[in-house]
Amino acid sequence: MAAKKKNDNAARPDVKALRELSTEELCTQLSEQRQELMQARFKHAVAQLEKTSELKAMRKQVARIETVLKEKEQRA
């Protein structure tokens, strides 16, 4: 069986790190991540994106940030 390769998510903070950020920082990260996702989609459309698996990872990161923001909203 082939061993799974770990993605190098050094640039992407995990959920613990996201929960430590303030709401304003999360909002800015969310907008940046959405911008990166949009650019990656354009690259994918013109066949310039080498790692198509990055699209899925970016979508998941956007969802993580949105989830943490919702959690903070509910606590307030």
C-alpha positions as CSV (number, residue, x, y, z in Angstrom):
1,M,0.0,0.0,0.0
2,A,1.2,3.5,-0.8
3,A,1.7,5.8,2.1
4,K,-0.3,9.0,2.0
5,K,1.8,12.1,1.4
6,K,1.2,14.9,3.8
7,N,0.4,18.3,2.3
8,D,2.8,21.0,3.4
9,N,0.3,23.3,5.1
10,A,2.9,25.5,6.7
11,A,1.3,28.6,5.1
12,R,-2.2,27.6,6.3
13,P,-2.9,27.9,10.0
14,D,-4.7,25.1,11.7
15,V,-8.0,25.6,13.6
16,K,-6.3,26.1,16.9
17,A,-4.3,29.0,15.5
18,L,-7.4,30.4,13.8
19,R,-9.4,30.4,17.1
20,E,-6.6,32.6,18.7
21,L,-7.0,35.3,16.1
22,S,-9.3,38.3,16.5
23,T,-12.5,38.7,14.4
24,E,-10.9,41.5,12.3
25,E,-7.8,39.3,11.5
26,L,-10.1,36.4,10.6
27,C,-12.1,38.7,8.2
28,T,-8.9,39.8,6.5
29,Q,-7.7,36.2,6.2
30,L,-11.0,35.2,4.8
31,S,-11.0,37.8,2.1
32,E,-7.4,37.0,1.2
33,Q,-8.1,33.3,1.0
34,R,-11.2,33.9,-1.2
35,Q,-9.1,36.1,-3.5
36,E,-6.5,33.3,-3.8
37,L,-9.2,30.8,-4.5
38,M,-10.6,32.9,-7.2
39,Q,-7.2,33.3,-8.8
40,A,-6.6,29.6,-8.6
41,R,-10.0,28.9,-10.3
42,F,-9.0,31.2,-13.2
43,K,-5.7,29.5,-13.5
44,H,-7.5,26.1,-13.5
45,A,-9.8,27.3,-16.3
46,V,-6.9,28.2,-18.6
47,A,-5.0,25.1,-17.7
48,Q,-2.2,26.9,-15.8
49,L,-2.8,25.4,-12.4
50,E,-0.3,22.5,-11.7
51,K,-1.8,21.3,-8.5
52,T,-5.5,21.0,-8.9
53,S,-5.8,19.5,-5.4
54,E,-5.0,23.0,-4.1
55,L,-8.6,24.0,-5.1
56,K,-10.0,21.6,-2.6
57,A,-7.6,22.6,0.1
58,M,-8.4,26.3,-0.4
59,R,-12.1,25.7,-0.2
60,K,-11.7,23.8,3.0
61,Q,-9.6,26.6,4.5
62,V,-12.3,29.1,3.6
63,A,-14.8,26.9,5.3
64,R,-12.6,26.6,8.4
65,I,-12.3,30.4,8.7
66,E,-16.0,30.9,8.2
67,T,-16.7,28.3,10.9
68,V,-14.5,29.9,13.4
69,L,-16.1,33.3,12.7
70,K,-19.6,31.8,13.3
71,E,-18.4,30.3,16.5
72,K,-17.1,33.7,17.7
73,E,-20.4,35.3,16.7
74,Q,-22.4,32.8,18.7
75,R,-20.3,33.3,21.8
76,A,-20.7,37.1,21.7
